[in-house]
Amino acid sequence: MVSHDIAGSRFKFWPVLAVNGQASIFVACPDMRKIICLVLAAVLPLLSACDRLADMLEIPDPAKVTADAEAIGSACRQTGRSLEDCYALNPDSQKAAIFGGWKSMNEYMIKHSLKEVPSLIPRAEAPAPPHEPAPPAATNAPQPATS
């Protein structure tokens, strides 16, 4: 390490071997090293918790969304639901991922000769598709008399 006085400030030079085999010189101010170390010490905890930060900000993780949809498809197949019922009961999930999970569970169940696991909770009716009009709600208004 070599010290030189340049323009009234004291700089230190460290020779560093570069990739091409030539010796290059790295210049650093002692105060700058302290600042860099403090900045790295402040930023490092934030970088180590990127997943937690994304969860707190509710940023969707595409891999997690796909894995959830595959799990839904697998569960639908295991309980004996049809693929169409699974789509209707989970409209916000990716249909391709639901199909992938349903198909992989079907292959697994066939390979290992597994039976469907009946659900203890009665099957809920699938919601009506959005393009069909919903039936009018019953009201307490008087109905016209028919003869």
C-alpha positions in Angstrom: 0.0 0.0 0.0 1.4 3.4 -1.0 0.2 6.7 0.4 0.3 10.0 -1.6 -0.7 13.5 -0.8 -2.9 14.8 -3.7 -4.5 18.2 -3.5 -4.3 18.4 0.3 -6.1 15.1 0.9 -4.4 11.8 1.7 -5.3 8.9 -0.7 -4.1 5.3 -0.4 -3.4 3.2 -3.5 -3.7 -0.6 -3.5 -2.3 -2.5 -6.5 -4.9 -5.0 -7.6 -4.3 -7.7 -10.3 -6.8 -7.3 -13.1 -8.4 -10.1 -15.2 -6.0 -9.6 -18.1 -2.9 -10.0 -16.0 -2.1 -6.3 -15.9 -1.6 -4.6 -12.5 -4.2 -1.8 -12.0 -4.5 0.7 -9.2 -7.6 0.9 -6.9 -7.9 4.4 -5.2 -9.9 4.8 -2.0 -10.3 7.5 0.6 -10.3 6.1 4.1 -13.5 8.1 4.9 -15.2 6.7 1.7 -14.5 3.1 2.9 -16.4 3.9 6.2 -19.3 5.3 4.3 -19.5 2.3 1.9 -19.4 -0.1 4.9 -22.2 1.8 6.6 -24.3 1.8 3.5 -23.8 -1.9 2.9 -24.6 -2.6 6.6 -27.8 -0.7 6.3 -28.9 -2.2 3.0 -27.9 -5.9 3.7 -30.9 -6.6 6.0 -33.3 -5.3 3.4 -31.8 -7.4 0.7 -31.9 -10.6 2.8 -35.7 -10.3 3.3 -36.9 -9.7 -0.3 -39.5 -12.5 -0.1 -40.9 -11.1 3.2 -41.0 -7.6 1.7 -42.9 -8.8 -1.4 -45.4 -10.6 0.9 -45.9 -7.4 3.0 -46.5 -5.3 -0.2 -48.8 -8.1 -1.5 -46.8 -8.4 -4.7 -48.0 -11.6 -6.4 -45.3 -14.3 -7.0 -46.0 -16.1 -10.3 -44.4 -19.3 -9.1 -46.5 -19.3 -5.9 -49.7 -18.6 -7.9 -49.0 -21.5 -10.2 -48.2 -23.8 -7.4 -51.4 -22.9 -5.6 -53.5 -23.6 -8.8 -51.7 -26.9 -9.3 -52.5 -27.9 -5.7 -56.2 -26.9 -6.2 -56.3 -29.2 -9.3 -54.7 -32.1 -7.4 -57.1 -31.7 -4.6 -60.1 -31.6 -7.0 -59.0 -34.9 -8.6 -58.3 -36.6 -5.3 -61.8 -35.7 -4.0 -63.4 -36.8 -7.3 -64.5 -33.4 -8.6 -64.6 -33.0 -12.4 -62.2 -30.6 -14.1 -65.1 -28.3 -15.1 -66.3 -28.1 -11.4 -62.8 -27.3 -10.3 -62.7 -24.4 -12.9 -66.1 -23.1 -11.8 -65.2 -23.2 -8.1 -61.9 -21.5 -8.6 -62.4 -18.8 -11.3 -59.4 -16.7 -10.2 -56.9 -19.6 -10.5 -54.9 -20.3 -13.7 -56.8 -22.9 -15.7 -53.7 -24.4 -17.2 -52.1 -24.9 -13.8 -55.3 -26.4 -12.4 -55.4 -28.9 -15.3 -51.7 -29.7 -14.8 -52.3 -30.5 -11.1 -55.5 -32.5 -11.9 -53.7 -34.5 -14.6 -50.6 -35.3 -12.5 -52.8 -36.4 -9.6 -54.9 -38.5 -12.0 -51.7 -40.2 -13.2 -50.5 -40.7 -9.7 -53.8 -42.2 -8.5 -53.9 -44.6 -11.5 -50.3 -45.7 -11.1 -50.7 -46.5 -7.3 -54.3 -47.8 -7.7 -55.7 -45.2 -5.3 -59.4 -44.5 -4.8 -61.0 -41.1 -4.5 -61.2 -39.7 -1.0 -64.8 -38.6 -0.4 -65.2 -35.3 1.2 -67.0 -35.1 4.6 -68.4 -31.7 3.6 -71.3 -31.8 1.2 -70.5 -30.6 -2.3 -71.3 -26.9 -2.9 -73.0 -26.0 -6.0 -70.8 -24.3 -8.5 -71.6 -20.6 -9.0 -73.6 -19.7 -12.1 -71.4 -18.6 -15.0 -71.2 -14.8 -15.3 -72.8 -14.7 -18.8 -76.1 -16.1 -17.6 -78.5 -13.7 -15.8 -79.1 -14.5 -12.2 -82.7 -15.2 -11.2 -84.6 -12.2 -9.7 -84.5 -12.1 -5.9 -87.7 -12.7 -4.0 -89.3 -9.6 -2.6 -92.2 -8.9 -0.3 -93.9 -6.9 -3.0 -97.5 -8.0 -3.8 -97.8 -10.3 -6.8 -100.4 -9.6 -9.5 -103.4 -11.9 -9.2 -103.8 -14.5 -12.0 -107.1 -16.1 -12.7 
